[in-house]
Amino acid sequence: MTNKKFNGQVAIITGAGQGIGFEIARQMALDGAAVLINDINEELITKAADQINAADGNCVALAGDAADINFIQQMVDTTVAQFGKLTIAIANAGITLFGDFLTYPVESLQSVMNLNLQGSFFLAQKAAQQMIKQQSGGSILFMSSVTGHQAHKDLAAYGMTKAALEMLAKSLVIELSPYHITVNTIAPGATLTERTLEDADYKSTWSRITPMGRPATVEDVANAVLFLVSPASGHITGQNIIVDGGWTAVSTSPY
């Protein structure tokens, strides 16, 4: 028990009902952390927490809208009430709404901006306030995307939000380093999840155009996330790691 690298750590992870967020939470909990996981789908997030706890993790679920400022505060308050503190916050929740720029509706833009940017910004703010109150430092991580680095068809709005998150992480180095809080981002490329595998051609297409010969797994992305929020990366802040099997180095279009 004592050699688990996240012993004594307490994390909030949004968008953790399945996919990358769930895998981050699962690995972190099994490596000693106490974790509050969030998803807007109550049935999904309850099932996820049950699965982690059945594997001897320490996890609680809280369903709600990760873009809502009042709910974000509730997540922080619940975490502290349940586990006594907060040391890690991972803003993983996000929405992808494809659409041609010339006809992109305002409702879609607002949805993407609200969750991807507002939700991430205020989770970082509220988590940082709690970490500063504790006077013990902490780690914040935003989930970016390769679309924040490389233009992708019909993802102007989404890519814009992901590039913005990387700039936010850099900006918060100035604000939060004096409190020993690190802020970093992970930019996944094509990743095999429950959602992407709904496309029957997804795996074969991305295997063909990814230099490493396959899209990422959720484990690939989670491994990078856990490094950036672990004690091993305590002197790394304002940085981004791309997990894409080399795709952005060549940027071959799936179209």
PyMOL commands that set and color helices and strands:
alter all, ss='L'
color gray80, all
select helices_A, chain A and resi 19-30+42-54+69-83+101-103+106-134+146-148+156-179+196-198+202-209+218-228+231-233+247-250
alter helices_A, ss='H'
color red, helices_A
select strands_A, chain A and resi 10-13+34-39+58-63+88-91+138-143+181-188+240-243
alter strands_A, ss='S'
color yellow, strands_A
deselect
rebuild
show_as cartoon
